[in-house]
Amino acid sequence: MVIRSGAVNRGPAAAVDNRRAILVAARRVMAERGYRVPLSTIVREAGVSQGVLYRHFPTRLHLALAVFEDNFTELAAVAAGPGPDAFARLWARLVELTVESSAFVEMALDAREDLPGYRGQARLLELVEATLPQAQESGSVNAGLTPDDVLLAWRMVFGVVVTTVDPSEVAPAVERVRALLPLP
């Protein structure tokens, strides 16, 4: 009997690690090359097989939704933080995630017809509504700012991110937009 050393197939025990590796690879690769990057590139980057990718994420859209769920979990934790600066922290992280995850947002925008019940914007609005009043009471943001204004500002940031041709110009362009907006 021959005993081989090396990689061992851990089967279902590896599922959580495989899923995490796929999400990390997808974030990195799609941030660099856009959401139309071949899925085989993500598979190679994650160190998994095509079958493993499709087992976790049957479509690109499922992959985008998983990234969004991770983002919402993080944003909810930021919004739940104490103090009037919770809104500022939420806004700052939302802008960062928009830059980091723009490929996934583009993917979801392309697939809106397939997502009639998706509540992403409503969930984001709920986070803003939970944090904005305390920031207004503290005077850190304009008292006339509405949650809809914040979502409009977010869409403006996203628009700059996805329409900037040279990736090295994204961060300065986003900073210019932020400087124009009455947000922290």
N, C-alpha and C positions, 0 to 999 in steps of 0.2 A: 504494500500500500504506500502511495506517495502522498506526503503531506506538504502542501504548498504554504509558504509564508506570504505575507503581503496583505492587500486589502481584503477585508471580509465583508460580505454582504450582510448588513445588519437588519435588512428587511424593514418591517413596520416600525421597529425601534428607531430608525433613522428618519422617520417622517417629519418630525418637528424640526430637526436640524436641516433636512433637505429643503423644507419650505422656507425657513429663514435664509438659507444660502441663496435660494432663487430670488427672494425679495431683495436681498442686499445686492446681488448681481444685477437684477433688473433696474434697480434705482441707479446704480453706477453707470451701466451701459446705456440706458435710455437717456440719462442726463447728458451723456457725452455725444450720443449719436441719434437721438430722437426715438420716437416710439415705433417707427417702422423698421427698426433694426431687426435683422433676422433673429428669430427665437433661438436658433442654434448658437448664436453668439452668447446669449444669456445662459444657455445650458452649459457651454464650455466654461464660462466665467464662474458658474456656480459649482461645477464639478459633479453634475448629475446627468442623467440620461433624458432624452426627449420624453420618454414615457413617464418619468418622475415629474417633469414639468407639467405635462398634460393631466396627470393624476391630480395634482394640486390646483392647476389653473387651466381649465379646458379651453379657454380663449384668452386673447390679449386683454379683453375687457375684464375678465375675472382677475387677471393679474393687476390691472389698474385699480379695481375695486378693493383688492387686498391692501394695496399701498394706501389708498384713501382711508381705509379703516384704521391702519396703523397711524396715519396722520391725525385722524379724528381722536383717537385714543390719547395721543400726545397733546393735542390742542385742548381737549377736555381737562386733562391734568393741569395744564398751564392756567386755564380759566378758573379752575377750582382753587388756585392759590389765593392766599389771603391778601387783603389790602387793596387800596384803590389803584395800584399799579398793575393789577391783574389784566386789565384791558391793554395796557402798553405792552406787557409781556406777550399777550395773545396776538396782538397786531404784529409785533416783531417776528414772532415765530411763524405766523401765517405767511408773511412776506417771504421769509426764508424757505418755507416749504413750497411756496409757489415757484420760486426759482429752482429749487431742487427737484420738484415733482412735475414740472411743466409738461413733460412728455405724457405723463399719465392723465393730466387734465385735458390735454389735446385729444387723447384717445377717448376719453369719456364724452367730450364735446362731439366728436365724430359719431359716437354711438348713442346719442340722446334718444333717438327713436326706439332703441332697444331697452331703454331704462325709464319707462314712463313713471314708475313708482319710486325711483331713487330719490332720497331725501337729503342729499348732500348739502344743497344750498340752505334748506330749512334747518339742518343741524348746525351749520355755520352761523346762521342768523340767531339761533338759540344761544350759542356761546357768546356772541356779541351782545345780545340783549341781557345776558346774565352779568356781564362785566362793565358795560358802558355806563350805566347810571352812577355807579360808585366813582368812576373816573370823572364824570361830569360834576358830581357833588364836591369832589376834592379840588376841582378847578384845573385838573391836568389836561382836559380836553374841553372844547367849546360846548357850552350847554345846549346849543341848537343842533348839534350833530345827531343824526338819527342812525339807527342800525342799517337802514337802507343806504345811507350815505357811505357807511363803512364798506358795505358789500360792493357798491359802485367803485369805490377807491380800490378795493381788492381786484375787481375786474380790470381796472385801468393798469394796475401793476402786472397782472397776468398778460394783458395785451402787449405791454412793453416787452415782457419776457419772450413771448412767442414770435414777436415780429422783429426783434433785433437780430440782424444777420450775423454779425460777428460776436461769437460767444464772449469774447473778452470785454465787450461793451455792455453786457447785460447788467452787471453790478453797478457801474456808474449811472446807467440809464434808470435803474430802479431807484437809486439814491436821489436822482433828480426828481422823479415822480414823488417820492416820499417828501422831499423838501417843498413841493408844491401843495401838498395836501395838509389839511389841518389835523393831522394825527400825530401821535408820539413817534 
